[in-house]
């Protein structure tokens, strides 16, 4: 259970331990049983478009809520890799809602890490990318995770001379800090229109890497940028 007295590092440790001990075994068993259903749906869908299935919720014995959304990038990918899934959790922590993305390491699919999106970051994303004051709810969280399935991080010097962790995605730059080797805290977001000159150069070069990475690894490309 997540409580306000925890540090951010302790929150990450709590969620990851519960994920490994309880949620991941639950989802592995649950989705394995549904593979025939998923296969039928994928094989009869548009061969070149991702298909998302109904979310699966799980509340652990430690009273943490997890959500997994099974999906397939396309028919070809399903034949090679089977079903994939995106996973997240949500908490009210220290006076604000937090979205936690739970994703596996690109080099080690058995190792997971946490990316925390704070409420302020989500607000700035709505204002600067969506350009609207949409209701911030779980449906919006899912759309953000779909669109920003790959985040490339780089520590850079910002105009005031301080250091910040920049995470470039399809939609812009998320700015935050590395909490520990298992987790990141994302504090705000800037759109491409707001890039400083160095930020634009950084983002453009990393975007090419993201597109190539998605193509090479057959990853979800919800935005269509990777073609």
N, C-alpha and C positions, 0 to 999 in steps of 0.2 A: 504494500500500500504506500502511495506517495503522500507525504505530509509536508507542510510548509517549513518545518524545522530542518528538513534535508537541504544540503547544498545541491547545486546543479550536478556536481560530480556524483553525489550519492543517489540522486534521482536516476541518472543514467545507469548506475550500477544496479539499482533496484529493478528497473524495467528490463535490462538485459538478462539478469539472473532469472527473473520470472519467465522471460521469453524462452530461454534455453531449457529451463526445468519443466515448464508447463505448457506454454502456448505453442511452441514449435512442434513438440510431439503430438499435440492435439491436431494441429493443422495438417501435419504430414499424414496422419491416419485418416482424417476427414477427407482430404482432397484425393488421396489414393483411392478411396472408395467411390469417388465421383468421377474418376477418369473416363469410364465408358460414356457417361452422360456428356462430359466435356468434349470427348472425341466426336460424338455424333453431331454436336452443335458446330464445332469447328469445321468439320468436313462438309457441312451443308451451308456454310456461310460464305461471304465474299472472300475469295482466296487471298486477297492482298490487303485486307483491313483487319486491325486488331478487334478482338471480341472480348468483352468483359462479362463476367458472370456475377451472380448474386453474391453480395458480401457475406462473409461468415464471421459472426461475432463470438467472442470467447471471454468469459470472466473467470479469472484464475482463482485458486484458493486464497491468494493474497489480495483478492479484491481489485485487481487491475484489469481493465477492459482492453482487449485487443481486437483489431479488425483486420481481416485479410480479404482481398479482392482477387480471385483467380482470373487470369486472362491468358490469351494466346495472341502473339504478334501477328501471325498468319498461319495458313495451313502448312507451309513448308517448315516453319519453325516448330510447329507442334509435332510434326513427324520426327524431327531431329531431337527435340528437347522435352517434349511433353508439355504439361501445363506450367505456367509461371504464376506468380502472385505478388501483389504489392501489399505491404502491411503497415499499419500505423496504430497509434494509441492517442488518447486525448486525456488531459488532466487540467483541473483548476488548481493552479499552484501560485502561491504568493500574490493573490489578488487578480490573476488573469488566466485566460484559457491558453493552453499550450498544445500545439500539434506536434506529435513525435513520429517522425518517419523511421521505420525500422527496415534497414536494407542491408544486404550482404555485401561484403567486400568484393571489389571487382576482380581481385586476384585470388580470392579464396571464398568460394560460395558457401562454405560452412561457418564463416566468421561474419558476425553481424555488428553493425554499429548504429548509433542513434543520431538523428539530426532533429534538433528542437527548433520549431518556428514559433516565436513569441507572437502575442496578439498584435503588437505594434507593427511587426513585419507584415502580417496578413493585411492590416489596414492600409499600409503603404502600397502593397501589391494591388489592392483593389483600386486605390486612388490613381496610381501611376501606370499600371498596366491595363487593368480592366476599365479604368476611367469611369467608374461608377461607385455608388455607395450601396453595393449589394449586401444582403444580409449575410453575416459571417456565421456559417453553420457547417455541419459535417459534409454536406453536399459540395460546398465550395472547397473545403479541405481536400476532398477526393479529386476534384478537377485540378487543383494546384499540383498535387502529387503526380497526376497523370501527365500534365504538361511539363513538369520538371523532374523527370525520372532519372536524369543524369546530372550531377552537379560536380564541376571540376573546381577544385580549391587552389588558391594561391595566396600567400601572404604578401601584401604589398604596402608601400608607403603611401598614405593618403595626403592630400594637399597640406594639412596642418602639421605634417611631419610625424604623425603617429602611425603605428602599424595596425592593419586590419586584415581579417581573413575574407577574401573575396571568393564567392562561389558562383561561377558563371553557369547559367543554364540557357535553355532555348529562349526564355522570356526576359532575360536581363541579368542583373547581378544582385545576389543576396549577400549581405554583409554581416559578419558576426565574429566569433572567436572559437578557437579550438579549446575545448574544456579539458579533454584528455585524449588518449589514443582511441577511445571508443565512442567519443561523442563531440558534437558541434552544437553551438548555440547561435541561431540566426536572429539578429536583432532588427534589421531593416532591409529594405529593397530599393533599388534604383532601376529605372527603365533605361532603354538604350538612348532615348532622347536626352537623358540627364548625364550621360557619361562625360567625364573629363577626357581630354585628349588621350592620356595614357591609359585610362580605363577602356576607351573604345578600342585601342590597339590590342590591349590584353584580351578583351572580350571576343574580338573578331578572330584572333589567332586560336583561342581556346574553342570557339564555336566550330572551327574546322575540325579540331580534334574530337569534339563531341559527335559531330556528324559521322566522321569516319569510324569512331568507336561503336556507334549504334549500328552502322552498316556491317562492320566486321563481326560483331557479336550478336547480331539479329535482335537487338534490344527494342523495347517499345519506343516508337517515335510518334507520339500522339499529335505532335504539331505538324508533321509532314515535312519538316526541313531536311531530313536525311534522304527523302525520296524513296 
